[in-house]
Structure formats: structure tokens, C-alpha cells
Amino acid sequence: MTLTIDLRGQVALVTGGTKGIGAAIADRLAEGGATVVVCGRHEPPPSAHIFVPCDVRDPDEVDALVAHIVATQGHLDLAVNNAGGSPNAEAAEASPRFSEAIIRLNLLAPLHVAQAANRVMQQQEGGGVIVNVASVSALRPSPGTAAYGAAKAGLINLTQSLAVEWAPKVRVNAVSAGLVATADSLEHYGGADGLAQVAATVPLGRFGTPTEVASAVAFLASPLAGYATGANLVLHGGGEWPAFLRAANG
């Protein structure tokens, strides 16, 4: 038996879907047959997806985005909260304004999108699905990005709470991504050599790919995951080799 991701007839929103992991998610959902709307603050090069400008940190813009999708497409079946991120900033030196901005983008913005999507999905016969893209930074210490790690930890808890509150019409799940190879990660780790050194700390010996994260999102969005809600699917290649083992083995 072949397992097929079938999203035909579905309308999907992917926040931050114009580049990196978000673009891979948008492409994978479209491959499954979904009509995909992507949003961001800056218009991307032309693509097969529908672009609507939106700053997801602004609840009014989010409400307008979802209303536009329903007005033009007739329904909204899937919302993927992918927009997020953080530059490095030591917690001792991070300003209150910086920390608030990181939490607003990585926790409050997904909540606003989820609320707007849920209001639509609860009225639809088929309900809907929300998938939050979290991070392994939520599951371990996140030095240099403390506010980001805390926000993503909050996002996982939010996922579980919304799954309970909004059942049975709306399923809410999360994907916690580990190290993923993107143009940004290549720059962050100092090029190919730095990337290889970091990859050696992962049990599978490599970074994940945006396509692998996208496939996990597509699975959770599909009927194949019809009994999954409140789940957190961790994609981290086995995590990290325990430091005490490396020390013990020299």
C-alpha cells in the first residue's frame, strides 16, 4: 500500500513561506494538491504560490490576511506557523525591547494566526489543521538565544493547550526542528567546514534539510495524521552526542 499525502481541495497558509524552510513547506503542500498562500513582510520573486503581504506580529494584519484568504479562496483548511527566528544576543546584555520582539514573533504571532484560523475552521464542516514550527531550542538550553528558546518552549505548550481547547474540529500539532541546512545556517556556522564540524555532533552525522521538515508538516496536515493532535514531532537527527561520552572517550 502506498502512503500518499493527499491535500487536494485544501487551502493552506504558510507564514514566512517565501524562503528557507517556509518555502519548502509551501512547495510540499502544493505537491500534495493544496492551494498555498504564503505571507511575509516583503514580496518574493514570482512563484506558483499566492503571496499576501502581512506582518504576523500585528493582530490586525493577521485578521485581514485570513479574511482575504476566505474571501478569495472560500475556506482555510491549514495554517502553518513557520515565521520566526532570532539573532544571537547574550541574555545579560539583551534589551527589554529586543526580548519582547523575539517573544512577540515566535510565540504571540503564532497565537494570533492560530486564533484567526480557528475562528474560520470551527465554522467549517471539515474543521482544519494548525501546525506550529517549533525548535529543539525549546527542549534544551539555548545559550545566545535565550528568549527564542523560551518562546519556542511556550509554543509547544501552546500547541498542547490549543489542541485540547479546539478539539474536535481543529487539530493542532508542532514540529520541533533541529539543525537544518539553509543559506542562513551556512553563513551562521562559517561556511562548509564549520557546517561539517557541527554536523559531526549529530548522531545521524548531518544537518536536516528543509524538505524533510516540510514532509513532516505535510504529514501532520494530512488525513494520515488524523488522530494526532497536541503532538510534537521532533526532527533532530538523534539530538546531540552526550558531552560526557565524548569526554570519557577522549
C-alpha positions in Angstrom: 0.0 0.0 0.0 1.3 3.4 -0.9 1.0 6.2 1.6 0.2 9.4 -0.2 -0.1 12.9 1.2 -3.4 14.0 -0.3 -4.3 17.6 0.2 -6.4 18.2 -2.9 -9.0 20.8 -2.4 -7.3 22.2 0.7 -6.3 25.8 1.1 -3.2 26.3 3.2 -1.5 29.4 4.7 2.3 29.3 5.4 3.6 32.2 7.4 7.2 33.1 6.4 6.7 30.9 3.4 8.8 32.9 0.9 12.2 31.4 1.7 14.1 28.7 3.5 12.1 26.1 5.4 8.9 28.1 4.8 9.3 27.9 1.1 10.0 24.2 1.2 6.8 23.7 3.3 4.8 25.7 0.8 6.2 23.6 -2.1 5.5 20.3 -0.4 1.9 21.2 0.5 1.4 22.3 -3.2 2.8 18.9 -4.3 0.1 17.3 -2.2 -2.5 19.3 -4.1 -3.2 22.2 -1.8 -3.7 25.8 -2.9 -1.0 27.6 -0.9 -1.0 31.2 0.3 2.3 32.5 1.7 2.9 35.7 3.6 5.8 37.9 4.6 6.7 41.5 5.0 8.5 41.7 1.6 7.2 40.5 -1.7 9.3 37.5 -3.0 10.1 36.6 -6.6 7.1 35.3 -8.6 6.2 31.7 -7.7 3.3 29.3 -8.1 2.0 30.3 -4.6 -0.2 33.2 -3.8 1.6 35.9 -1.9 -0.2 38.3 0.5 1.9 40.8 2.4 1.5 40.6 6.2 3.5 41.3 9.4 2.3 38.4 11.6 3.3 40.4 14.7 0.3 42.7 14.0 -3.0 41.1 15.0 -5.0 43.4 12.8 -2.9 42.5 9.7 -3.3 38.8 10.6 -7.1 39.2 10.8 -7.1 41.0 7.4 -4.9 38.2 5.9 -7.2 35.4 7.0 -10.3 37.4 5.9 -8.7 37.9 2.5 -7.9 34.2 2.1 -11.5 33.2 2.9 -12.9 35.9 0.6 -10.8 34.8 -2.3 -10.5 31.1 -1.8 -13.7 30.3 0.1 -12.1 28.5 3.0 -9.0 27.9 5.1 -8.1 24.3 5.9 -4.5 24.5 7.1 -2.4 27.2 8.8 1.4 26.6 9.3 3.1 29.0 11.7 6.6 29.0 10.3 7.7 32.6 10.6 10.2 33.1 13.4 13.8 33.2 14.3 16.3 35.2 16.4 19.8 36.7 16.1 22.3 35.8 18.7 22.2 38.0 21.8 23.6 37.2 25.3 20.9 37.3 27.9 22.9 39.5 30.2 23.0 42.2 27.6 19.7 41.8 25.7 17.5 44.9 26.0 13.9 44.5 27.1 12.8 45.8 23.7 14.8 43.1 22.0 13.5 40.3 24.2 9.9 41.4 23.8 10.3 41.5 20.0 11.6 37.9 19.9 8.8 36.6 22.1 6.2 38.6 20.0 7.5 37.0 16.8 8.0 33.4 18.0 5.1 33.0 20.4 2.5 35.7 20.2 2.4 35.9 16.4 1.6 32.1 16.1 -1.1 32.6 18.7 -2.7 35.4 16.7 -2.6 33.4 13.5 -3.9 30.3 15.2 -6.8 32.3 16.7 -7.8 33.9 13.4 -7.6 30.5 11.6 -9.5 28.7 14.3 -12.4 31.2 14.1 -12.8 30.2 10.4 -12.1 26.4 10.9 -14.6 26.0 13.7 -17.4 27.1 11.3 -16.3 24.7 8.5 -17.7 21.2 8.2 -14.3 19.7 7.9 -12.7 21.8 10.6 -9.0 22.4 10.0 -5.4 21.8 11.0 -2.8 24.1 12.5 0.9 23.2 12.6 3.4 25.2 14.6 7.1 25.0 13.6 9.0 25.0 16.9 12.6 24.2 17.6 14.9 21.9 19.6 15.9 25.1 21.3 12.7 24.7 23.3 13.8 21.3 24.6 17.4 22.1 25.7 19.4 25.1 26.9 19.5 27.9 24.3 22.6 30.0 25.1 22.8 33.1 23.0 19.1 32.8 22.1 17.5 32.5 25.5 14.4 34.5 24.7 13.9 32.5 21.5 14.3 29.2 23.3 11.8 30.3 25.9 9.3 31.4 23.2 9.6 28.1 21.4 9.0 26.2 24.6 5.9 28.3 25.1 4.9 27.5 21.5 5.0 23.8 22.3 2.9 24.2 25.4 0.5 26.5 23.4 0.2 23.7 20.9 -0.9 21.3 23.5 -3.4 23.7 25.1 -5.0 24.7 21.8 -5.3 21.1 20.8 -7.4 20.5 23.9 -9.5 23.7 23.6 -10.2 23.5 19.9 -10.9 19.7 19.5 -12.6 18.0 17.9 -12.9 20.4 14.9 -9.3 21.6 14.8 -6.2 19.6 15.2 -3.1 21.5 16.5 0.4 19.9 16.3 4.0 21.1 16.3 7.2 20.1 14.5 10.4 20.8 16.5 13.3 21.1 14.0 16.9 20.6 14.9 19.9 21.7 12.8 18.6 22.3 9.3 20.8 23.2 6.3 19.8 26.5 4.8 21.7 29.5 3.4 21.4 31.2 6.8 22.9 28.2 8.6 25.8 28.1 6.1 26.6 31.7 7.0 26.0 31.2 10.7 28.4 28.4 11.1 31.2 29.9 9.0 30.9 28.0 5.7 31.1 24.4 4.7 33.9 23.5 7.1 32.1 24.9 10.1 28.9 23.2 9.0 30.7 19.8 8.8 32.1 20.2 12.3 28.7 21.0 13.7 27.1 18.1 11.8 29.6 15.7 13.4 27.9 16.4 16.8 24.6 15.0 15.4 24.2 11.2 15.7 23.0 10.9 12.1 26.1 12.9 11.1 24.4 15.6 9.1 22.0 18.5 9.1 18.4 18.0 8.2 17.0 19.5 5.0 14.1 21.9 4.6 12.4 19.3 2.5 12.5 16.8 5.5 10.9 19.4 7.8 8.3 20.1 5.0 7.4 16.5 4.7 6.8 16.2 8.5 4.5 19.3 8.3 2.6 17.8 5.3 2.2 14.5 7.2 0.7 16.2 10.2 -1.6 18.3 7.9 -2.9 15.2 6.1 -5.5 12.6 6.9 -2.6 10.2 7.6 -2.2 12.0 10.9 -6.0 12.2 11.6 -5.7 11.0 15.2 -2.7 13.3 16.0 -3.4 16.5 17.9 -1.3 18.1 20.7 1.7 16.2 19.3 5.3 17.5 19.0 7.2 15.7 16.2 10.9 16.1 16.9 13.2 16.1 13.9 16.8 16.4 15.2 18.8 13.5 13.8 19.0 11.9 17.2 19.9 15.2 19.0 23.5 15.6 20.2 26.2 13.2 21.3 26.3 13.5 25.1 29.2 15.6 26.1 30.2 13.2 28.9 30.7 10.4 26.4 32.9 12.5 24.2 35.0 13.5 27.3 35.2 9.9 28.5 36.3 8.6 25.1 38.8 11.5 24.6 
